[in-house]
Amino acid sequence: MVSSTLTSTLLQHLPWAIFVFCLGACVGSFLNVVVHRLPMGISLVSPPSRCPTCGGRLRFFRENLPILGWLLLRGKCRFCRERISLRYPLVELGTACFFLGMYVLLFWIGWRTPYWGEVGGEWWSVQGFAKGWPAYTILTFLFSGLFAMTVIDARTYTIPIQLPVFITIMAFLFWPLQSLLIARWTPVEAWPIPGVSWWWFMVAACGMIGVCCSRLLLARGVLKWSFADYDQYVKEGEPLAEYPHARREMGVELVYLMPIIIGLFAGGGLGMLLPEGGPPLFLQALGASMLGYLVGAGLVWIVRLLGTLAFGREAMGLGDVHLLGAVGACLGWFDPILVFFLAPFIGLSWVFIGGLLSVVSKGSRRELPYGPHLALAAALLFIGRPVVIDAWAVLVPTIQMPHPALVETVEAAEPRLKER
């Protein structure tokens, strides 16, 4: 009986596990390209992958095959025999193991399993990978992107805007797609991220219309870029904190934010004209992702504005704005708030540990920008969600912690009201 159950489980999960492992290895190979090329402003598509020493082109099913390519070449270029860094296969293997681990955590381990089953919850077990792959893709690509942003930010103190924008757009597309693929749905069924009512949907939708308007006006030259004259005052390699007109540039950014603020208020007004309850699942999925983006980006942008006006130095980078916005687009509106308040403690821990290490090694302490702290906070929040839920119940017992669930539609509630 045990053998039959084990065989059935392996037949159910092993094909998907092999698939996601291979997918993760390919994503890891792409991350190597992203981390290397984006900081230098090189296209991710052209030129094709080449040896950095001799320029020999790497073929996909031979030299450029994730993990196996490095092993087959024995860590040396086929053309010039120069050593290939071990970093490349390690990133590919690490990403492949991460994709596999996420599959096991969300789909293979039952939701009744103590602690680990609570990280994802019942929804993932019910859907299975065949129906839940869009949500799985959102999460794995989010944390893969956060890894790339952390590495780049730690090296260059900048976050290439393409990374969080790509993750955000993917979340806007894949959450509605997920709503079309669910295995079953009832008005009270859980959803991976908190749903939204009609009012909040209109706030989020009109806010995003404001974002699009601001971006269009910026592209057309109607609005100005902030810190446009940065290179005139700060030489390459100097800290941005030495820029002398940071307060002035916050006025430029406030003008950029005006269409968004107007959109938020307009959405609130229009939402009051709509019925109570939640919109259909497709719109809830899209609205929840859009609201998460606005909350995440808005939190950091508010601190950026107030901190810069108070101290006369750029408080937080725009890359951090988009990073937490991407986290919100993928995880919903509530998680960015927790990430935002958890990140400072991670930053303080890094300062403390870095100080101890510098004393022991008698070397200089390595400073980190804020982006890696936000990324690590998001990862810790996801994997430590059961602990966060228990801590919330102890620390804030009078306020119910928002949980991933849909907002019931009025149409779905009417049959039950008639039954009563």
C-alpha positions as CSV (number, residue, x, y, z in Angstrom):
1,M,0.0,0.0,0.0
2,V,2.8,2.4,0.9
3,S,4.7,1.5,-2.2
4,S,1.6,2.1,-4.4
5,T,1.1,5.5,-2.8
6,L,4.7,6.5,-3.3
7,T,4.6,5.4,-6.9
8,S,1.4,7.4,-7.5
9,T,3.0,10.5,-5.9
10,L,6.2,10.2,-8.0
11,L,4.2,9.8,-11.2
12,Q,2.1,12.8,-10.3
13,H,5.0,15.2,-9.3
14,L,8.2,13.9,-10.8
15,P,7.6,15.0,-14.4
16,W,6.7,18.5,-13.3
17,A,9.7,18.6,-10.9
18,I,12.1,17.7,-13.8
19,F,10.4,20.4,-15.9
20,V,10.8,23.2,-13.3
21,F,14.4,22.1,-12.6
22,C,15.3,22.5,-16.2
23,L,13.3,25.8,-16.5
24,G,15.2,27.1,-13.4
25,A,18.5,26.2,-15.0
26,C,17.6,28.2,-18.1
27,V,16.5,31.1,-16.0
28,G,19.7,30.9,-14.1
29,S,21.7,31.0,-17.4
30,F,19.7,34.1,-18.4
31,L,20.4,35.7,-15.0
32,N,24.1,35.4,-15.6
33,V,23.6,37.4,-18.8
34,V,21.4,40.0,-17.0
35,V,23.9,40.5,-14.1
36,H,26.8,40.9,-16.6
37,R,25.2,43.0,-19.3
38,L,22.6,45.3,-17.8
39,P,25.0,47.4,-15.7
40,M,27.1,48.0,-18.8
41,G,24.1,49.0,-20.9
42,I,24.6,46.0,-23.3
43,S,21.6,44.4,-25.0
44,L,20.4,41.1,-23.5
45,V,19.7,39.8,-27.0
46,S,22.6,41.0,-29.2
47,P,25.3,40.0,-29.5
48,P,24.8,36.3,-28.8
49,S,26.7,34.7,-25.9
50,R,30.4,34.7,-26.5
51,C,33.6,34.0,-24.6
52,P,34.7,37.2,-22.9
53,T,38.4,36.4,-23.6
54,C,38.5,35.3,-27.3
55,G,35.0,36.3,-28.5
56,G,34.2,32.7,-29.6
57,R,30.4,32.3,-30.0
58,L,28.8,29.8,-27.6
59,R,26.2,27.4,-29.1
60,F,23.2,26.6,-27.0
61,F,23.1,22.8,-27.2
62,R,26.8,22.6,-26.7
63,E,28.9,25.3,-24.9
64,N,25.9,27.3,-23.6
65,L,23.8,24.4,-22.3
66,P,23.0,25.3,-18.7
67,I,25.1,23.4,-16.1
68,L,26.0,20.6,-18.4
69,G,27.8,22.9,-20.9
70,W,30.3,23.9,-18.2
71,L,30.8,20.3,-17.2
72,L,31.3,19.1,-20.8
73,L,33.9,21.8,-21.4
74,R,35.6,21.0,-18.0
75,G,35.4,24.6,-17.1
76,K,37.5,25.9,-20.1
77,C,36.6,27.7,-23.3
78,R,36.5,25.4,-26.3
79,F,38.3,28.0,-28.5
80,C,41.0,29.6,-26.3
81,R,41.0,27.2,-23.4
82,E,40.7,30.0,-20.9
83,R,39.0,29.1,-17.6
84,I,35.3,29.8,-17.3
85,S,34.3,31.1,-14.0
86,L,32.6,28.6,-11.6
87,R,30.1,31.3,-10.9
88,Y,28.1,30.6,-14.1
89,P,27.2,26.9,-13.4
90,L,26.7,27.7,-9.7
91,V,24.1,30.4,-10.5
92,E,22.4,28.0,-12.9
93,L,22.3,25.1,-10.4
94,G,21.2,27.4,-7.6
95,T,18.3,28.8,-9.6
96,A,17.3,25.3,-10.8
97,C,17.3,24.1,-7.2
98,F,15.2,27.2,-6.2
99,F,12.6,26.5,-8.8
100,L,12.4,22.9,-7.7
101,G,12.2,23.9,-4.1
102,M,9.4,26.2,-4.8
103,Y,7.5,23.5,-6.6
104,V,8.0,21.1,-3.7
105,L,7.0,23.7,-1.2
106,L,3.8,24.8,-3.0
107,F,2.5,21.7,-4.8
108,W,4.2,18.6,-3.5
109,I,4.1,19.2,0.3
110,G,0.5,19.0,1.5
111,W,-1.0,22.1,2.9
112,R,-1.7,20.3,6.2
113,T,2.0,19.7,6.7
114,P,3.1,21.7,9.8
115,Y,4.8,25.0,9.0
116,W,5.9,24.3,5.5
117,G,2.4,23.6,4.3
118,E,1.3,26.9,5.8
119,V,3.8,28.9,3.7
120,G,1.7,28.5,0.6
121,G,-1.6,27.2,1.9
122,E,-4.5,25.2,0.6
123,W,-5.0,27.0,-2.7
124,W,-1.8,25.6,-4.2
125,S,-2.5,22.0,-3.2
126,V,-6.0,22.3,-4.7
127,Q,-4.9,23.8,-8.0
128,G,-1.9,21.7,-8.7
129,F,0.9,22.8,-11.1
130,A,-1.3,22.2,-14.2
131,K,-3.7,24.9,-13.0
132,G,-1.5,27.0,-10.8
133,W,1.6,27.5,-13.1
134,P,0.9,31.2,-13.7
135,A,1.0,32.0,-10.0
136,Y,4.1,29.8,-9.6
137,T,5.8,31.6,-12.5
138,I,5.1,35.0,-10.9
139,L,6.7,34.0,-7.6
140,T,9.7,32.3,-9.1
141,F,10.4,35.1,-11.5
142,L,9.9,37.7,-8.7
143,F,12.6,36.1,-6.5
144,S,14.9,35.4,-9.4
145,G,14.6,39.1,-10.4
146,L,15.2,40.2,-6.8
147,F,18.4,38.1,-6.8
148,A,19.6,39.8,-10.0
149,M,18.7,43.3,-8.6
150,T,20.5,42.5,-5.3
151,V,23.7,41.5,-7.1
152,I,23.6,44.5,-9.5
153,D,22.7,47.0,-6.7
154,A,25.4,45.7,-4.4
155,R,28.0,46.1,-7.1
156,T,26.9,49.4,-8.8
157,Y,24.5,51.0,-6.3
158,T,21.9,51.2,-9.1
159,I,18.9,49.0,-10.0
160,P,18.3,48.7,-13.8
161,I,14.7,49.8,-14.2
162,Q,14.1,47.1,-16.8
163,L,14.1,44.3,-14.2
164,P,11.3,45.5,-11.8
165,V,9.2,46.9,-14.7
166,F,9.4,43.5,-16.5
167,I,8.3,41.7,-13.3
168,T,5.5,44.2,-12.7
169,I,4.1,43.8,-16.3
170,M,4.3,40.0,-16.0
171,A,2.3,40.1,-12.7
172,F,-0.3,42.3,-14.4
173,L,-0.7,39.7,-17.2
174,F,-0.3,36.5,-15.3
175,W,-2.6,37.1,-12.3
176,P,-5.6,37.6,-14.6
177,L,-4.5,34.6,-16.6
178,Q,-4.4,32.6,-13.4
179,S,-8.0,33.6,-12.7
180,L,-9.0,31.8,-16.0
181,L,-7.2,28.6,-15.1
182,I,-8.3,27.8,-11.6
183,A,-9.6,24.3,-10.9
184,R,-12.6,25.5,-8.9
185,W,-13.9,28.6,-7.4
186,T,-16.5,29.5,-4.9
187,P,-17.2,33.0,-3.4
188,V,-15.3,32.1,-0.2
189,E,-12.3,30.3,-1.7
190,A,-8.8,31.5,-0.8
191,W,-6.7,33.3,-3.4
192,P,-2.9,33.6,-3.3
193,I,-3.1,37.4,-2.7
194,P,-5.7,39.6,-1.1
195,G,-8.6,40.4,-3.4
196,V,-10.2,43.9,-3.8
197,S,-13.7,45.4,-3.7
198,W,-15.2,47.4,-6.5
199,W,-14.1,50.6,-4.7
200,W,-10.4,49.5,-4.4
201,F,-10.4,48.2,-8.0
202,M,-11.4,51.6,-9.3
203,V,-8.8,53.3,-7.1
204,A,-6.1,51.0,-8.4
205,A,-7.3,51.1,-12.1
206,C,-7.5,54.9,-12.2
207,G,-4.2,55.2,-10.3
208,M,-2.5,53.0,-13.0
209,I,-4.1,55.2,-15.7
210,G,-2.4,58.1,-14.0
211,V,0.9,56.2,-14.0
212,C,0.5,55.7,-17.8
213,C,-0.3,59.3,-18.3
214,S,2.7,60.5,-16.4
215,R,5.0,58.2,-18.2
216,L,3.6,59.3,-21.6
217,L,4.0,62.9,-20.7
218,L,7.6,62.2,-19.6
219,A,8.3,60.4,-22.9
220,R,6.8,63.3,-24.9
221,G,9.0,65.8,-23.1
222,V,6.0,67.6,-21.4
223,L,7.4,66.6,-18.0
224,K,11.0,66.7,-17.0
225,W,13.2,64.0,-15.7
226,S,14.4,64.5,-12.1
227,F,18.1,64.8,-11.5
228,A,18.6,65.5,-15.3
229,D,21.6,67.7,-14.6
230,Y,23.2,65.2,-12.2
231,D,26.3,64.7,-14.3
232,Q,27.1,68.4,-14.2
233,Y,27.5,68.4,-10.4
234,V,28.7,64.9,-9.5
235,K,31.6,63.2,-11.1
236,E,31.5,59.4,-11.8
237,G,32.2,57.4,-8.7
238,E,31.1,60.2,-6.3
239,P,28.0,59.6,-4.1
240,L,24.7,60.9,-5.1
241,A,24.4,62.5,-1.7
242,E,26.7,65.3,-2.8
243,Y,24.2,66.5,-5.4
244,P,23.4,70.1,-4.3
245,H,19.8,70.4,-5.6
246,A,18.0,67.3,-4.3
247,R,15.2,69.3,-2.7
248,R,14.5,71.1,-5.9
249,E,14.2,67.8,-7.8
250,M,11.5,66.6,-5.4
251,G,9.3,69.4,-6.9
252,V,9.9,67.9,-10.3
253,E,8.9,64.5,-9.1
254,L,5.8,65.9,-7.4
255,V,4.7,67.3,-10.8
256,Y,5.2,63.8,-12.2
257,L,3.1,62.3,-9.4
258,M,0.1,64.7,-9.9
259,P,-1.7,62.7,-12.6
260,I,-1.3,59.6,-10.4
261,I,-2.7,61.4,-7.3
262,I,-5.6,62.7,-9.4
263,G,-6.3,59.2,-10.7
264,L,-6.4,57.8,-7.2
265,F,-9.0,60.4,-6.0
266,A,-11.0,60.0,-9.2
267,G,-11.0,56.3,-8.8
268,G,-12.3,56.7,-5.3
269,G,-15.1,58.9,-6.4
270,L,-16.1,56.6,-9.2
271,G,-15.9,53.6,-7.0
272,M,-18.6,55.0,-4.7
273,L,-21.0,54.8,-7.6
274,L,-20.5,51.0,-8.0
275,P,-22.2,48.3,-5.9
276,E,-20.7,46.8,-2.8
277,G,-18.7,43.6,-2.9
278,G,-16.0,42.5,-5.3
279,P,-15.8,42.5,-9.1
280,P,-15.5,39.3,-11.1
281,L,-12.4,37.2,-10.4
282,F,-10.6,38.3,-13.5
283,L,-10.9,42.0,-12.5
284,Q,-10.1,41.2,-8.8
285,A,-6.9,39.4,-9.9
286,L,-5.8,42.4,-12.0
287,G,-7.0,45.0,-9.4
288,A,-5.2,43.2,-6.6
289,S,-1.9,43.2,-8.5
290,M,-2.3,46.9,-9.5
291,L,-3.1,48.0,-6.0
292,G,-0.1,46.1,-4.7
293,Y,2.1,47.9,-7.1
294,L,0.8,51.3,-6.1
295,V,1.1,50.6,-2.4
296,G,4.6,49.2,-2.7
297,A,5.9,52.0,-4.9
298,G,4.0,54.7,-3.0
299,L,5.5,53.8,0.3
300,V,9.1,54.1,-0.9
301,W,8.3,57.2,-2.9
302,I,6.7,59.0,0.1
303,V,9.9,58.3,2.2
304,R,12.0,59.4,-0.7
305,L,10.2,62.7,-1.0
306,L,10.0,63.5,2.8
307,G,13.5,62.3,3.5
308,T,15.0,64.3,0.7
309,L,13.1,67.4,1.7
310,A,14.1,67.0,5.3
311,F,17.8,66.3,4.8
312,G,18.6,67.8,1.4
313,R,20.0,64.5,0.1
314,E,18.3,61.8,-2.0
315,A,16.8,59.6,0.7
316,M,16.0,56.5,-1.4
317,G,16.6,55.7,-5.0
318,L,13.9,55.3,-7.7
319,G,15.1,51.8,-8.2
320,D,13.9,51.0,-4.7
321,V,10.5,52.5,-5.6
322,H,10.1,50.2,-8.5
323,L,11.6,47.2,-6.6
324,L,8.9,47.3,-3.9
325,G,6.3,48.1,-6.5
326,A,7.2,44.9,-8.3
327,V,6.9,43.0,-5.0
328,G,3.5,44.5,-4.4
329,A,2.4,43.6,-8.0
330,C,3.3,40.0,-7.3
331,L,2.3,39.5,-3.7
332,G,-0.6,41.9,-3.2
333,W,-1.0,45.2,-1.3
334,F,-0.3,44.0,2.3
335,D,3.1,42.3,1.9
336,P,4.9,45.5,0.7
337,I,3.9,47.1,4.0
338,L,5.4,44.3,6.0
339,V,8.5,44.3,3.8
340,F,8.9,48.0,4.2
341,F,9.0,47.8,8.0
342,L,11.0,44.6,8.1
343,A,13.8,45.9,5.8
344,P,15.3,48.4,8.3
345,F,15.9,45.7,10.9
346,I,17.7,43.7,8.2
347,G,19.8,46.8,7.4
348,L,20.7,47.2,11.1
349,S,21.6,43.6,11.3
350,W,23.9,44.0,8.3
351,V,25.6,47.0,9.9
352,F,26.1,45.1,13.2
353,I,27.4,41.9,11.5
354,G,29.5,43.9,9.1
355,G,31.0,45.8,12.0
356,L,32.0,42.6,13.8
357,L,33.5,41.1,10.7
358,S,35.5,44.2,10.0
359,V,36.9,44.2,13.5
360,V,37.8,40.4,13.2
361,S,39.3,40.7,9.7
362,K,40.7,44.2,10.4
363,G,39.4,45.3,7.0
364,S,37.0,48.0,5.8
365,R,33.2,47.4,6.3
366,R,31.2,46.8,3.1
367,E,28.3,49.2,2.8
368,L,25.1,48.0,1.0
369,P,22.4,50.1,-0.6
370,Y,18.9,49.7,0.5
371,G,17.6,47.5,-2.4
372,P,19.2,44.3,-1.1
373,H,17.6,44.8,2.3
374,L,14.2,45.1,0.7
375,A,14.8,42.1,-1.5
376,L,15.9,40.0,1.5
377,A,12.9,41.2,3.6
378,A,10.5,40.0,0.8
379,A,12.2,36.6,0.7
380,L,12.1,36.2,4.5
381,L,8.5,37.3,4.7
382,F,7.5,34.7,2.1
383,I,9.3,31.8,3.7
384,G,8.5,32.9,7.3
385,R,4.8,33.7,6.7
386,P,3.6,31.3,9.5
387,V,5.8,33.0,12.0
388,V,4.6,36.4,10.8
389,I,1.0,35.3,11.2
390,D,1.6,34.1,14.8
391,A,3.6,37.2,15.7
392,W,0.8,39.4,14.4
393,A,-1.8,37.6,16.6
394,V,0.4,38.2,19.6
395,L,1.5,41.8,18.9
396,V,-1.7,43.2,17.4
397,P,-4.5,41.0,18.8
398,T,-7.2,43.5,18.3
399,I,-6.7,43.9,14.5
400,Q,-7.2,41.0,12.1
401,M,-4.3,40.5,9.8
402,P,-5.4,40.7,6.1
403,H,-5.1,37.3,4.5
404,P,-5.2,36.1,0.9
405,A,-8.9,35.8,0.0
406,L,-11.3,37.0,-2.6
407,V,-13.8,39.7,-1.9
408,E,-17.2,38.1,-2.3
409,T,-19.3,39.4,-5.2
410,V,-22.9,40.6,-4.6
411,E,-24.2,38.2,-7.2
412,A,-22.6,35.3,-5.4
413,A,-23.9,36.4,-2.0
414,E,-27.5,36.7,-3.1
415,P,-28.3,33.0,-3.3
416,R,-27.1,32.4,0.3
417,L,-29.0,35.4,1.6
418,K,-32.2,34.0,0.1
419,E,-31.5,30.6,1.7
420,R,-31.3,32.3,5.1
